[in-house]
Amino acid sequence: MTQNSTDQYFKTKVLGHPAGLFVLFFTEMWERFSFYGMRVLLVNFLTFAIIGDNPGWGWSAENAGALFGTYAMLLYITPIVGGIIADKLTGYRWAVIIGSVIMALGHACMALETELSLYTGLGLLVVGTGFFKPNITSIISEMYKDHPEKKDGAYTIFYMGVNAGAFFGMMLCGYLAEKIGWSYGFGLAGIFMLLGTLQFWLSGNLFGDIGKKPAKIVETEDVQDGDDSIAKIKTKEDIENQNPFTTLDKVLIFISAVIGLGYAINDPLAKIAKIDMFSYFKIGSLDGQYVAVLFGLALFLFLVIGRILRYTKVVRDRMLAFIIFAFFTVFFWLSFEQGASSLVLFARDNVDRVLEGDSALVFNIFNSILTVVPLIIITYVLYDLWKKTFKQIPYSNIVLAVCFLCMWSIVVWMLNREFSSDVSEITVSWFSILNSFFIIVFASLFSKWWESKYNPSAAAKYALGLIIMAVGFGLLAFGAHGVQEGVKVSMLWLILAYLFHTLGELCLSPVGLSYVSKLVPARMIALMFGMWYLAIAIGNKLAAVLGGQIENITEAYSLSTFFLIFTIVPIVAGVIILLLSPKLKKLMHGVR
């Protein structure tokens, strides 16, 4: 085995993969547990009535959407900075630990339920995610760099950890928050985030040198014989082949970033505190912040186009195709992410969630199976990890065991509480777990489809994703048609909507990032990853802003009209990209 080989990480295996992968699996699972557990509560808590057994803050949907949208937007921006800091200063492992600790503090602040602690908590979560999100996957990439044939399987297992965390986080944090008190839901998210951090920190022995603080990068001629401290070597030829950022490029990036960050902060500030930093830019009836945003986007597009034009024709064409995909990504996420805002309010206010008698019993049996079976499977993974690695990382395994004992205790208590009652009121957050459940059920089917001879083109996958998701909103529009105030619709419509939204996600979501590496030259990877996450960030912000209009649009028109917006827009976008398919195929120059 060579000195740089990663074979050492494959000596101790769990389910055919390095034990370290499952430490990362559980680390990501607890982080997603915390993230989605808090995410499913925020808009509901902010808009819940001030008076009642479990009072919220009584905000309007518009103000809650503005705050949540900014939070969601920044979550996709800070990882760009966090990745750079890890590459140059901290290394991946310390970046994950730093991010985890900051996020745990953020969840603790959220549990206090004061205005200052809410804003502080959201800020800490944004910063912590910036450190955590890009770096844990980088550790997996390093671990498998000499075994690329196993990487797809590794990421599939890791992705199951993401969905398991989201599933249990939304279920358990949501149940505690809605049935007992908001602080319990926010607090539980923080507890598991802290324990997840601790188990990762105590497992360092499994990762060897992976993710440690990086060594400095030098030119080849500066390397002396026998110097083992150099982790990476960059030759003069590599440096000269780069497309360097000009002074103008750097100025445009700075101005665009300042405007984007300014808008993200100003939108909730203007709506909630009535402080508008962009009021001087107002043109007619168009808000100043939107004028500034359009100007910032124009500068950013000028930057990107200017850099693209410096490359050869094939590279230019491929990058143009990538930009088109990024543009249509915005339309997908502005509809899909209604799941965090308007669909939460719809489930709370417009869906019949009360079950009695036999209906309640059937639901409780189904919910028990839905909860216990995945938990048994994941507990078995912990058992296998414990058996294989206890001598090497005993304390990490003990912390994981404590996590699972806590989760089993809460699940047993929750199910017993529901079976003891003749009437069951399904929590608002329960519907949000359906996305994770459907992903787990259908992911392997879609994976086999993509590997078959019937694998659609990238444009076709985008079109399918947009149109299938739109069908879900179309069903909601149909189900809500003619509904009067005070009348509630069957939960079946919302369940079907989440099914079609998930099927659409499985068509489109995995495609995007894979095309960054396929279509973009190495010298532009960082900028284009940034652009891709910017597109998702814009989609998330628009989703929350538009979702916040559910009360206004329903009052002026109807609830059905509101959902028709998210039916028509994705269908139109899907048809357009399908029509562009021949052109995109030509621009991609053979990339599939």
HELIX and SHEET records of a PDB file:
HELIX    1   1 ASP A    7  PHE A   10  5                                   4    
HELIX    2   2 ALA A   19  THR A   47  1                                  29    
HELIX    3   3 ALA A   61  LEU A   75  1                                  15    
HELIX    4   4 THR A   78  ILE A   85  1                                   8    
HELIX    5   5 ALA A   86  THR A   90  3                                   5    
HELIX    6   6 TYR A   92  MET A  110  1                                  19    
HELIX    7   7 GLU A  115  MET A  143  1                                  29    
HELIX    8   8 PRO A  148  LYS A  150  5                                   3    
HELIX    9   9 LYS A  151  LYS A  179  1                                  29    
HELIX   10  10 TRP A  182  TRP A  201  1                                  20    
HELIX   11  11 GLY A  204  LEU A  206  5                                   3    
HELIX   12  12 THR A  220  ASP A  222  5                                   3    
HELIX   13  13 LYS A  236  ASN A  241  1                                   6    
HELIX   14  14 THR A  247  ILE A  272  1                                  26    
HELIX   15  15 SER A  279  PHE A  281  5                                   3    
HELIX   16  16 GLY A  288  ILE A  308  1                                  21    
HELIX   17  17 LYS A  313  PHE A  336  1                                  24    
HELIX   18  18 GLU A  337  ALA A  340  5                                   4    
HELIX   19  19 SER A  342  ASN A  350  1                                   9    
HELIX   20  20 GLY A  357  THR A  389  1                                  33    
HELIX   21  21 PRO A  394  PHE A  419  1                                  26    
HELIX   22  22 VAL A  428  SER A  432  5                                   5    
HELIX   23  23 ILE A  433  GLU A  451  1                                  19    
HELIX   24  24 ALA A  458  GLY A  479  1                                  22    
HELIX   25  25 MET A  491  LEU A  519  1                                  29    
HELIX   26  26 ALA A  522  MET A  524  5                                   3    
HELIX   27  27 ILE A  525  GLY A  547  1                                  23    
HELIX   28  28 ILE A  550  ALA A  556  1                                   7    
HELIX   29  29 LEU A  559  LEU A  579  1                                  21    
HELIX   30  30 SER A  581  MET A  588  1                                   8    
SHEET    1   A 2 LYS A  13  VAL A  14  0                                        
SHEET    2   A 2 HIS A  17  PRO A  18 -1                                        
SHEET    1   B 2 VAL A 218  GLU A 219  0                                        
SHEET    2   B 2 ILE A 233  LYS A 234  1                                        
SHEET    1   C 2 VAL A 354  GLU A 356  0                                        
SHEET    2   C 2 VAL A 423  GLU A 425 -1                                        
END                                                                             
